[in-house]
Amino acid sequence: MSPMPISKSAEDSEADDLTAGMATCKISPSRGSCFIERLPVEVLLHMLAFVTSEFDPSRQEPSIDIGDCNPWAKDLRTKKVLNRVCRSWHDIATPYLYDRIYLHRIGQLVALVKVLEKSTFGGQRAGYAPLIHHIHGRFLVPPNWEDIYDRYVVRLLELCDSVWTFSWRPVWRYPNIEPVLAQCSWVNIMLLAVLSARQTLGSLRKPTLPLNRSRSQDHMPVPEADFKLTLENLEDLTCEASEPVHIEGLSIIASSFIMPKIRKLKIDAPPNSPLAANLKVSDPQFIYGILETHGAKLSSLTLGFHWMTNGMMKCVSSILDLTPALKELQLSSFAFNAFNPDHVVAGPYPNLQKLKVLSTVWCIATSDRSPNRSAHLENYLVMAADRKALPSLRTVGLLDRVFASVPLDGIIPLPSHQSAYTYLSEWAEKLSKRGITLVDVDDEIIAPTGSGRWIGRFVPSRSLEEDVHSDLDDLSFPSDDEEEEGEGEEGQGVDDELYYESSEYSSWDSEPEDGESDSTPEEEEAYSDVGSTEAMEIFENSLDASDDEDLDVTDSE
């Protein structure tokens, strides 16, 4: 049997540079070709894309602490195996292998640069570097490695001239040593690479840059006043400050970065850092400076700091005035005050459609110790309800300022659920009359109005493919008896409430229907405090029961 050539499609164009300089890719085994080898490249592309889709980088970057069992490590091993099957699979799987690179140790940075340089064979072919579109780096830079770090980061930027995403989070043993910060700051790296890596910097679309405070003249290769960096394709910029003083680094972005296509800006602390829930900004001039330069182009703005010291809180209108095209805004109610439409002339802001407010539990719920709610969130809800100032607002999101990714019903203490439910239901009804929806994490409705139950994030608004946390064996379905009872004279199915009102996943209390009263104290389910005598007795009894089961199994064997 003669060998069958593999035809290249448009979808495989990314691998053309990789195979340049190599022999024409044909299957020429010593034996007869098997079925899998005779598949067209287009079919193999879809197969390999399905096999390598185990890891979804859009959810969260892999942890460097959990070893080889994390999804990214398993996904990488799968891609490496596919890459070694045969020449045809190697050519098709290599773009998947190099598309997204993660560096967890500084030694990996050095090794990657050497592999990329070697793959070009002295510049005779493109090598692997053009296949890299996403680079993520989070590793410790040991003392005395600063020169190596600088040299290889610059070289990586020079080689990877097709990169779109560059998420860079180096960790320093001594982060407060100014000479080290000055030498290894991201601005210094760009100054060193501005000429040799101009094409790479121009291809960036979504970088994550660590901020550093302004540097002294002694540590700058060229004066900052003469430094202008054009990032013509940058659309989404994330700036992270590992120290409060690093917010000063926004000044260089405001004065020297030219970003004609920027649409999204996020200013926050690095995830999992001590400042992730406590980043302070003492001087708002750095925030206003970058918004004065780039705010007119923004459609989305996230301000992750939570409050300003010494009474420096400003009005949110000062942000909205600098971002006239803004459609989405996320900020803390402890960093910026809402304006009262009845007392302050502000706006209108016709483009703002979504407002996410970081707040605290005690702005929503009450307790015996805290009978009064903080007014920070209340002021934002009053502001959102004003259609003159915010005529296009459609969504108001409520997030906890410390645990922003956790739904509210998982944070509010159980005794305060009823007060929180009542408060949010009242506001949900007010906002709904104005065409505004009150949502929780992932834009899930947290307080439907009218006769509906509060089913919150358990509404099946997302597809089954997205629900990666639920165990199918744990899902509750109506029984045959429920279906028979729910069928009316016209043959209609079970009422929708039957599917949700007894959800075992939701810890929110359901609102009683009109004319019904809450359950009596005798009927209420008792909850034991963690660490109490009753809880410890339950725990010890469960241990004794499990020990008895183990003994029975041993005796039977």
Sequence and secondary structure as in RCSB ss.txt:
>XXXX:A:sequence
MSPMPISKSAEDSEADDLTAGMATCKISPSRGSCFIERLPVEVLLHMLAFVTSEFDPSRQEPSIDIGDCNPWAKD
LRTKKVLNRVCRSWHDIATPYLYDRIYLHRIGQLVALVKVLEKSTFGGQRAGYAPLIHHIHGRFLVPPNWEDIYD
RYVVRLLELCDSVWTFSWRPVWRYPNIEPVLAQCSWVNIMLLAVLSARQTLGSLRKPTLPLNRSRSQDHMPVPEA
DFKLTLENLEDLTCEASEPVHIEGLSIIASSFIMPKIRKLKIDAPPNSPLAANLKVSDPQFIYGILETHGAKLSS
LTLGFHWMTNGMMKCVSSILDLTPALKELQLSSFAFNAFNPDHVVAGPYPNLQKLKVLSTVWCIATSDRSPNRSA
HLENYLVMAADRKALPSLRTVGLLDRVFASVPLDGIIPLPSHQSAYTYLSEWAEKLSKRGITLVDVDDEIIAPTG
SGRWIGRFVPSRSLEEDVHSDLDDLSFPSDDEEEEGEGEEGQGVDDELYYESSEYSSWDSEPEDGESDSTPEEEE
AYSDVGSTEAMEIFENSLDASDDEDLDVTDSE
>XXXX:A:secstr
    B    GGGGGGHHHHTTS   B   SS   GGGGS HHHHHHHHHHHT S  TTT    SSSGGGSHHHHH
HHHHHHHHTS HHHHHHHHHHHHHEEEE SHHHHHHHHHHHHHHTTTTTS  SGGG  EEEE  EE TT HHHHH
HHHHHHHHH TT  EEEE  EESSTT HHHHHHH HHHHHHHHTTTTHHHHHH SEEEEE      GGG SS GG
G  EE TT  EEEEE SSGGGGGGHHHHHHHEE TT  EEEEE  TTSTTTTT B S THHHHHHHHHHGGG SE
EEE   B STT  EETHHHHTT TT  EEEEETTTEE   TTT      TT  EEEEEE GGGT   SS  S  H
HHHHHHHHHT TTT TT  EEEEEESS TTS GGGTS GGGHHHHHHHHHHHHHHHHTTT EEE GGG BS   T
T    GGGS  S TTT  S  GGG     HHHHHHH  TT     HHHHHTT SS  S     TT     TTTS 
    TTSHHHHHHHHHHHHHHHHHHHHHHHH 
